Amino acid sequence: MADKIAQLASEAKYEVFISCTLKDDVIPIRDCIINATAKKGQISCTMDFFAGPGNHSKNKKTSKDYIMRSDIFVIIVGAYYGSNLKGKPFIAFEYNIAKKLKKPIIVILLDKNDAELFRKQLEDKDAAEKEHHDGYWDFRKQFDDNNFPKIPFKIPPDKKRLTNDYENALNKTINNLIGRGGWIKPNSELMGEIISKLNRNKLLSNRTRENSDLKLGIAQLFIRDKLRKLLAKDYRKFFFESGSSTAFVAKEFVDYYSENHDRNLTSTCKDLQIETNNVLANIYFRLNQEMDKLCMYPQGIPRDEYGATYGQLENFMGHEWPRDVPVDFSISEFLNKDININIKDQLTGITDKFNENYVDSTKPWKGMIFMAASGVGRNTDKFQGPHVHSFINMLFKKTLLSSKCPTILFLDQTKFPGNLVNRYPACDDILTWDDICNGDITSPFQNRNNKEKKPFAIAIGMRYGRHQKKSEIIANLKNLSLEEIHFDKIHMNNKKVYGLIMANKYFEEILD
């Protein structure tokens, strides 16, 4: 593992966004940081590379795009207030974007005594700077706290000391990023084309960046705490559904195996059968030579949005679903229309496949489904539960939730937004959210007189503290008949990340 980390560290190049006012006091500091970034083999980007004078609207969008693309955010706070953007300095806008995106931040801050001296001189000769006296000090106040990590500088700067301090901070930040982000140059034209094709799955690519610490954290907690127990109970079949959260679960599944080459685990994993409709999960498993029993299911070409395959369901994409679902909507009426009979047959076949291949009447279960969702909440007053952005994904999710196969839904705490419209609900008037959480389901595709036992759990990555309590996060999952069975802090580069697993009574039996 140490060799793997060292290799990633040597191959990856990280993009550093440098935010500063384009004024005389920080230009030498900025140039020093740009040179130090290049010296460390990394890529720097500053606003003056792309900004147009006075065009705040365009600059805001471009700046946000560059910050999203970057791996590390450096802010240089000098004596100037800088450009005014709705009563705040433009660098405050950039800083808030970086915070919202959870970018690693390095602060380079002008010594307070120097700041007071230079501010007085500026305000005596510049009416605009005098007008923004309070705004400057309000913005700076958050960095003056001694507990806030920062690199101080004076005017004129001690460039040698500043460079050393910055390089140390940059090295530490990069070490915390190993395996997450960065640019790795393809070693051939063909590899470049393959990477380019993967990048076309823009929604999936963006989702793997958003709240990646939460997704990786809950994947680690579940896999490292529960996988060996599942293997000991003869679980040998695992399905990884499309989604960024399940891609992280696949990564941890493979990495956990790679790190634990004891004889029992190695021999056990050779018997595994892995299926997925997730292109990233498929690639990650394919690159692990020890796990060769792997197939894409359903077969098909990965869709450009999320890199998911849906097999024959792709043939029914002409059918529309009512986005703002009316209270009296019925999935049964929809599926029983003559035009939709073939859809119903396809959905029934997928559910039957999981019931036959993943369920063993003597155990009673031998496989498990790992799934994801765009969120969990209300779609209307009638439908609650997981929701997704596409019609076809909604249909496929119904097949998974309708099966008797143990299913665990991986989420992060941002996925509980409450009342949602313009989303497709995975639950309906027959397969209800309450029934799934209770563990006694009725499939909308099959004999509706039968109630089947459904082991179901939710694994949630959380980042809570002053602003949100654990109880509040759980409260957002309203009307759940699930019990908390595991809660723990996850070590994610000193970030406060926690994992919560809640399950119904049938899934609790599996994890006992």
C-alpha positions, 0 to 999 in steps of 0.5 A, a space after each residue: 500500500 505504501 508503494 501505491 501511495 508513493 506512486 500516486 504521489 509521483 504521478 499526480 499533478 495538482 491544480 492550485 487556484 490562487 485567489 488574491 486582489 490584483 494590487 501592488 501589495 500582493 503581486 510579489 507574494 502571488 508571483 512567489 507562490 506561483 513559482 513555488 507551486 511550479 517548483 513543486 511540479 504542480 499547476 497554478 491558476 490565478 484570476 488574472 489568467 482569465 478575468 476581464 476588467 469590470 465584467 463581474 458576471 462573467 468572472 464569477 462564472 469562470 472563477 467558479 468553474 476554475 475553482 471546481 476544477 482545481 484541487 487546492 485553493 490558496 487565498 492571499 489576503 493583503 491590505 486591499 479590499 479589492 473588487 466589490 461584489 455586492 458589498 463583499 470583496 471578490 476574493 470572499 466570493 471565491 473563498 466561499 466557493 472553495 469552502 462550499 466545495 470542501 477544497 483544501 485551503 491554504 491561507 497566506 495572510 498579511 501581518 495584522 500590524 502591517 495591515 493596519 498601517 497600510 489600510 490607514 495609508 490606503 484609506 487616506 488617499 482612496 475613497 473606495 478603500 475608505 468606504 470598505 473599511 468595515 468590509 475589509 476587517 469583517 472579511 479578515 477577522 475569520 483568518 485572524 483567529 490563532 487556531 486558523 492555519 495560515 502562513 503570515 507575511 510582511 511587506 516587503 516579504 521574506 521570500 525565502 521564508 514564505 517559499 519554505 512555509 508554503 512548500 511545507 503547507 503544499 506538501 502536507 495538503 498534497 499528502 492528504 489528497 493522495 488518491 483523490 483528485 489531481 491530474 495524471 498524464 496519459 502515457 499514450 494517445 490511446 489511454 488519453 482517448 479512453 480517459 476522455 471517453 470516461 470524462 464524458 460521463 460528466 454527471 458521474 464525474 461531478 458526483 465523484 467530486 462532490 462530498 467525496 469524503 462522505 462517500 469514501 468514508 461510509 464506504 470504508 466503514 461498511 466494507 472494513 467493518 462488515 465485509 469479512 463478516 458477510 464473507 464468513 456467512 457465505 455471501 458470494 454475490 454482490 451487485 454494485 448499482 450505478 452511482 457515485 456512492 457505489 463506485 466508492 464502495 467498489 473501490 473500497 471493496 477492491 482496496 480492502 481485498 488488496 490490503 489483506 492478503 491473508 489466505 482465508 480472505 484470498 481464497 474466499 474472494 476467488 469465489 466471488 461473483 461481482 455484477 454491476 451496471 456501474 462503469 467506474 465500478 466495472 473498471 476498478 474491479 477489472 483492474 484487480 486481477 484476483 477478482 475475475 468473476 465479473 460481468 456487466 449487468 444488464 449488458 449495454 453501452 454505458 450512458 453518457 450521464 452516469 455511466 450506467 447500463 440498462 440493457 433492454 430497458 433502453 428500448 423503452 426510453 420513448 415513454 414519459 413519466 409525469 414529473 410532478 407526480 399527481 396524488 392519484 398516480 398509480 404505477 399499476 395502471 401505468 404498467 398494465 397499459 397495453 403499450 407498457 406490457 413489454 416494459 413490465 415483462 422486462 422489469 419482472 425478468 430483472 427482479 426474478 433474476 435477482 431473486 433466483 441468483 441472489 437468494 437461497 431458501 436454505 440460508 436464506 440469502 447468499 447475495 447483496 445489492 449495493 445501491 445509491 440514489 440522488 436523494 431521499 425525501 418527499 416527491 409529493 404528499 404521497 410518495 416518499 423514499 429514494 428519488 432519481 433524475 432519470 426515468 430509466 434509472 427509476 425503473 431499474 431501481 424499482 426492480 432492485 427494491 422489489 427483489 427479496 435480495 438484501 439491499 443497502 442504500 449508500 448516501 451522504 447527509 446532503 441527500 435528504 432535502 425534503 420535498 422534491 419535485 421534478 424527480 422520479 420516485 423509486 417508490 410508488 403506491 404498491 412498493 411503498 417506502 414504509 414497506 421497504 423500511 419495515 422489510 415486508 414488500 409487495 412488488 408492483 411487477 409480480 403477484 401482489 397478493 404476496 408479501 416478501 421479506 426484504 432485508 434493507 439498510 441505509 449507510 450514511 456518511 455524515 459531517 455534523 457538528 455545531 451546525 447540524 446534530 446527528 439527531 437532526 440528520 436522522 430526523 430528515 429520514 422521516 417515517 423510517 422503521 429502521 434501527 441504528 446498528 452502527 455509528 463510528 467516526 471515520 479517519 479521513 485526513 483529520 476531517 470530522 466524518 462519521 458513518 451511520 448504518 440503520 437497518 430493518 430487522 431482517 438486515 440486522 440478522 445478517 449483520 449480527 
